[in-house]
């Protein structure tokens, strides 16, 4: 079922003013992936190379970034709920140390030996999943995280990593479902919203992607990358809504109006005026068209043209505050030029 035409135009119009050249504080910073001592080691995304919060990883920690954070979470949670056999605690501690030092082979050997000896514990499965994901073995990681969730269905970090591996395997619909559950379990965790936003992006669900990036910016307003991604998603959503409009009725006044707005953003004012005039011909009673042209003419200092257009706008909507304000500005500009 296609979205309603008026709704699509509302989406496009509400976003169009945001599609301006990005200010410096929203520009994508090359320092994002370099500002921390943690570097990417085969993680699903560059963003995952950055630790979630200061102090999560100790000074001598390896470059595992987000995965160490999730490891510490599972250790605390799982050990609190389900004790390891005392005879295995020393061995598991050695595996933990190996994982913390970046020695994945030794860590895998410890955890695999524990499984072979019948220790079916969430900590074991989770860390084997982390190791598999770090190595890019996402199918194996999916299996391990699902084994964790069979024991602890509401454990958010494993749900999050499961979703990220499904995303890497291009199982987008499954990834969205798992990541939505991860967000519900970890509502204040930026990485959960980030991965869900990525899943929505590859699924071309730009409305939902924008919502997740908005939450990310709220959770981490100091992070320029999130603001940059939000701006990009807004632009994609605007383009998507325009595409939907043209698909429903390519000759409608709203389509020409939206095209005019796009040209204004690109500062192609001649083309914008032409598009707005076509919109006015398609629907002479449509408000906002003449106002838009009036503002362009005002910007270009063609004040007589601007005044003519705003007067046409006021004939359609006499009580329009925007049109009345524009008329006052135009008349003030004319008065300033009058000897």
C-alpha positions as CSV (number, residue, x, y, z in Angstrom):
1,X,0.0,0.0,0.0
2,X,1.5,3.3,-1.0
3,X,1.8,6.1,1.5
4,X,-0.8,8.9,1.3
5,X,0.3,11.7,-1.1
6,X,-0.4,14.5,1.3
7,X,1.6,12.7,4.0
8,X,4.6,12.2,1.7
9,X,4.6,15.9,0.8
10,X,4.4,16.8,4.5
11,X,7.5,14.6,5.2
12,X,9.4,16.1,2.3
13,X,8.4,19.7,3.3
14,X,9.3,19.2,6.9
15,X,12.7,17.9,6.0
16,X,13.6,20.1,3.1
17,X,14.8,23.0,5.2
18,X,17.3,20.7,6.9
19,X,19.1,19.9,3.7
20,X,21.5,22.8,3.7
21,X,25.3,22.7,3.4
22,X,26.4,21.0,6.6
23,X,27.9,23.4,9.2
24,X,31.4,22.6,10.4
25,X,30.2,21.0,13.6
26,X,28.2,18.5,11.6
27,X,30.9,17.7,9.1
28,X,32.3,14.2,9.2
29,X,35.4,14.3,11.2
30,X,38.5,12.2,10.3
31,X,39.4,12.3,13.9
32,X,36.3,10.2,14.8
33,X,38.2,6.9,14.3
34,X,41.5,8.3,15.5
35,X,40.6,10.2,18.6
36,X,40.8,7.1,20.8
37,X,43.6,4.6,21.4
38,X,41.2,1.9,20.3
39,X,41.4,0.9,16.7
40,X,39.2,-1.3,14.5
41,X,40.1,-5.0,14.5
42,X,37.7,-6.5,12.0
43,X,34.6,-5.1,13.7
44,X,31.3,-4.8,11.7
45,X,31.7,-1.0,11.6
46,X,34.3,1.7,12.1
47,X,32.0,3.2,14.7
48,X,32.4,0.1,16.8
49,X,36.1,0.8,17.2
50,X,35.3,3.6,19.6
51,X,34.6,2.7,23.3
52,X,31.2,3.5,24.5
53,X,32.2,5.3,27.6
54,X,35.5,6.4,29.2
55,X,36.9,4.0,31.7
56,X,35.3,0.8,30.3
57,X,38.6,-0.7,29.3
58,X,41.6,-0.7,31.6
59,X,44.8,1.1,30.5
60,X,46.5,-2.1,29.2
61,X,43.4,-3.4,27.4
62,X,43.6,-4.6,23.8
63,X,42.0,-2.9,20.9
64,X,38.7,-4.7,21.1
65,X,36.6,-1.5,21.7
66,X,32.9,-2.1,22.1
67,X,33.3,-5.9,22.4
68,X,35.2,-5.6,25.6
69,X,32.5,-3.5,27.0
70,X,29.9,-6.2,26.1
71,X,32.2,-8.9,27.5
72,X,32.4,-7.2,30.9
73,X,28.6,-6.8,30.9
74,X,28.0,-10.5,30.2
75,X,30.6,-11.5,32.8
76,X,28.9,-9.5,35.5
77,X,25.4,-10.5,34.6
78,X,26.0,-14.2,33.9
79,X,28.2,-14.9,36.9
80,X,25.7,-13.2,39.1
81,X,22.9,-15.4,37.9
82,X,24.5,-18.7,37.3
83,X,27.8,-19.7,39.1
84,X,30.6,-21.4,37.3
85,X,31.9,-24.6,38.8
86,X,34.6,-23.8,41.3
87,X,37.0,-26.2,39.5
88,X,36.7,-24.1,36.3
89,X,37.0,-20.6,37.7
90,X,40.7,-20.5,37.4
91,X,40.7,-21.7,33.8
92,X,37.9,-19.3,32.8
93,X,39.8,-16.5,34.4
94,X,42.8,-17.4,32.2
95,X,40.5,-17.3,29.2
96,X,39.2,-13.9,30.2
97,X,42.8,-12.6,30.6
98,X,43.7,-14.0,27.2
99,X,40.7,-12.2,25.6
100,X,41.6,-9.0,27.4
101,X,45.1,-9.2,26.1
102,X,43.9,-9.8,22.5
103,X,45.1,-13.4,22.4
104,X,42.0,-14.8,20.7
105,X,43.5,-18.2,20.0
106,X,44.3,-18.9,23.7
107,X,40.9,-17.5,24.8
108,X,39.1,-19.7,22.3
109,X,41.0,-22.8,23.5
110,X,40.0,-22.1,27.1
111,X,36.3,-21.6,26.3
112,X,36.1,-24.4,23.8
113,X,37.7,-26.8,26.4
114,X,35.1,-25.7,28.9
115,X,32.3,-26.6,26.5
116,X,33.8,-30.0,25.8
117,X,33.8,-30.7,29.5
118,X,30.1,-29.9,29.7
119,X,30.2,-26.3,31.0
120,X,27.2,-24.7,29.2
121,X,27.3,-21.2,30.6
122,X,26.3,-17.9,29.0
123,X,29.7,-16.5,29.6
124,X,31.3,-19.2,27.5
125,X,29.0,-18.9,24.6
126,X,29.1,-15.1,24.6
127,X,32.9,-14.9,24.5
128,X,33.1,-17.5,21.8
129,X,30.6,-15.4,19.8
130,X,32.7,-12.3,20.4
131,X,35.8,-14.1,19.2
132,X,34.0,-15.4,16.1
133,X,32.7,-12.0,15.3
134,X,36.1,-10.4,15.7
135,X,37.4,-12.9,13.2
136,X,34.6,-12.1,10.7
137,X,33.0,-15.5,11.2
138,X,29.5,-14.1,11.5
139,X,27.6,-17.4,10.9
140,X,29.4,-18.9,13.8
141,X,28.9,-15.8,15.9
142,X,25.1,-16.0,15.3
143,X,25.1,-19.6,16.6
144,X,27.0,-18.7,19.7
145,X,24.9,-15.6,20.6
146,X,21.7,-17.7,20.1
147,X,23.1,-20.2,22.5
148,X,23.5,-17.4,25.1
149,X,20.0,-16.2,24.5
150,X,18.6,-19.7,24.9
151,X,19.9,-19.5,28.5
152,X,19.3,-15.8,29.1
153,X,16.7,-14.5,26.5
154,X,16.7,-10.9,27.9
155,X,20.4,-10.4,27.8
156,X,20.8,-7.2,25.7
157,X,24.5,-7.3,24.7
158,X,24.3,-10.7,23.2
159,X,21.1,-9.7,21.4
160,X,22.9,-6.6,20.1
161,X,25.8,-8.6,18.8
162,X,23.5,-11.2,17.3
163,X,21.8,-8.4,15.3
164,X,25.1,-7.0,14.1
165,X,26.3,-10.3,12.8
166,X,23.0,-10.9,11.1
167,X,23.4,-7.5,9.5
168,X,26.9,-8.5,8.3
169,X,25.4,-11.6,6.8
170,X,22.8,-9.4,5.0
171,X,20.0,-11.0,6.8
172,X,18.4,-7.6,7.2
173,X,14.9,-8.5,8.2
174,X,16.2,-10.8,11.0
175,X,18.8,-8.1,12.0
176,X,16.1,-5.5,12.4
177,X,14.0,-7.8,14.6
178,X,16.9,-8.7,16.9
179,X,18.2,-5.1,17.1
180,X,14.8,-3.8,18.0
181,X,14.8,-6.2,20.9
182,X,18.3,-5.1,21.8
183,X,17.1,-1.4,21.9
184,X,14.2,-2.4,24.1
185,X,16.6,-4.1,26.5
186,X,19.3,-1.4,26.3
187,X,17.4,1.8,25.7
188,X,20.2,4.1,26.9
189,X,22.9,2.3,24.9
190,X,24.1,4.3,21.9
191,X,25.5,1.3,20.1
192,X,22.1,-0.4,20.1
193,X,20.5,2.6,18.3
194,X,23.4,2.9,16.0
195,X,23.2,-0.7,14.8
196,X,19.4,-0.5,14.4
197,X,19.8,2.7,12.4
198,X,22.2,0.9,10.1
199,X,19.8,-2.0,9.7
200,X,17.0,0.4,8.8
201,X,19.3,2.2,6.3
202,X,20.1,-1.0,4.4
203,X,16.4,-1.9,4.4
204,X,15.6,1.6,2.9
205,X,13.4,2.4,5.9
206,X,14.5,6.0,6.1
207,X,11.7,7.2,8.5
208,X,12.8,4.7,11.1
209,X,16.5,5.3,10.5
210,X,16.0,9.1,11.1
211,X,14.2,8.3,14.4
212,X,17.1,6.1,15.6
213,X,19.7,8.7,14.7
214,X,17.7,11.4,16.5
215,X,17.9,9.2,19.6
216,X,21.6,8.7,19.1
217,X,22.2,12.5,19.0
218,X,20.1,12.9,22.1
219,X,22.1,10.2,23.9
220,X,25.5,11.5,22.7
221,X,25.2,15.1,21.6
222,X,29.0,15.6,21.8
223,X,29.6,13.0,19.0
224,X,29.9,14.7,15.6
225,X,29.6,11.4,13.7
226,X,26.1,10.8,14.9
227,X,25.0,14.3,13.9
228,X,26.6,13.8,10.5
229,X,24.7,10.5,10.1
230,X,21.4,12.1,11.2
231,X,21.9,14.8,8.5
232,X,22.6,12.2,5.9
233,X,19.5,10.2,6.9
234,X,17.4,13.4,6.7
235,X,18.6,14.0,3.2
236,X,17.9,10.4,2.2
237,X,14.4,10.6,3.7
238,X,13.7,13.8,1.8
239,X,14.9,12.2,-1.5
240,X,12.8,9.1,-0.8
241,X,9.6,11.1,-0.1
242,X,10.2,13.1,-3.3
243,X,10.6,9.9,-5.3
244,X,7.3,8.6,-3.8
245,X,5.6,11.8,-4.8
246,X,6.7,11.6,-8.4
247,X,5.7,7.9,-8.5
248,X,2.2,8.7,-7.5
249,X,1.6,11.7,-9.7
250,X,4.6,13.1,-11.5
251,X,2.6,16.1,-12.9
252,X,1.1,17.3,-9.6
253,X,1.7,20.8,-8.3
254,X,3.2,19.4,-5.1
255,X,5.9,17.6,-7.2
256,X,6.8,20.8,-8.9
257,X,6.8,22.6,-5.6
258,X,9.1,20.0,-4.0
259,X,11.4,20.3,-7.0
260,X,11.5,24.0,-6.6
261,X,12.6,23.5,-2.9
262,X,15.4,21.2,-4.1
263,X,16.6,23.9,-6.5
264,X,16.6,26.5,-3.8
265,X,18.8,24.3,-1.6
266,X,21.2,24.0,-4.6
267,X,21.0,27.8,-5.1
268,X,19.7,27.3,-8.6
269,X,17.2,30.1,-8.4
270,X,16.2,30.3,-12.1
271,X,15.3,26.6,-12.1
272,X,13.5,27.1,-8.7
273,X,11.4,29.9,-10.1
274,X,10.5,27.8,-13.2
275,X,9.5,24.9,-11.0
276,X,7.3,27.1,-8.8
277,X,5.7,28.7,-11.8
278,X,4.8,25.2,-13.1
279,X,3.4,24.4,-9.7
280,X,1.2,27.5,-9.9
281,X,0.0,26.6,-13.3
282,X,-0.9,23.1,-12.2
283,X,-2.9,24.4,-9.2
284,X,-3.5,28.2,-9.2
285,X,-5.0,28.0,-5.7
286,X,-2.2,26.2,-4.0
287,X,-0.8,28.3,-1.2
288,X,3.0,28.8,-0.5
289,X,4.0,28.8,-4.2
290,X,3.8,32.6,-4.7
291,X,5.3,33.2,-1.3
292,X,8.3,31.0,-2.2
293,X,8.9,32.9,-5.4
294,X,8.5,36.2,-3.5
295,X,11.3,35.2,-1.1
296,X,13.6,34.2,-4.0
297,X,13.0,37.6,-5.7
298,X,13.6,39.3,-2.4
299,X,16.9,37.5,-2.0
300,X,17.9,38.5,-5.5
301,X,16.9,42.1,-4.8
302,X,14.2,42.1,-7.5
303,X,11.8,43.8,-5.2
304,X,8.9,44.6,-7.7
305,X,8.7,41.0,-8.6
306,X,8.8,40.0,-5.0
307,X,6.0,42.4,-4.1
308,X,3.9,41.1,-6.9
309,X,4.3,37.5,-5.9
310,X,3.5,38.1,-2.2
311,X,0.4,40.1,-3.1
312,X,-0.8,37.0,-5.1
313,X,-0.1,34.9,-2.1
314,X,-2.1,37.1,0.1
315,X,-5.1,36.9,-2.2
316,X,-5.1,33.1,-1.6
317,X,-4.4,33.3,2.1
318,X,-5.1,36.8,3.4
319,X,-4.2,35.9,7.0
320,X,-0.9,34.1,6.3
321,X,1.6,35.4,8.9
322,X,4.5,34.3,6.7
323,X,3.2,36.2,3.7
324,X,2.4,39.3,5.8
325,X,5.9,39.2,7.3
326,X,7.4,38.8,3.8
327,X,5.3,41.7,2.5
328,X,6.6,43.9,5.3
329,X,10.2,43.0,4.6
330,X,9.8,43.7,0.9
331,X,8.1,47.0,1.5
332,X,10.8,48.0,3.9
333,X,13.5,47.1,1.4
334,X,11.7,49.2,-1.3
335,X,11.4,52.1,1.1
336,X,15.1,51.9,1.9
337,X,15.9,52.4,-1.8
338,X,13.4,55.2,-2.3
339,X,15.2,58.7,-2.2
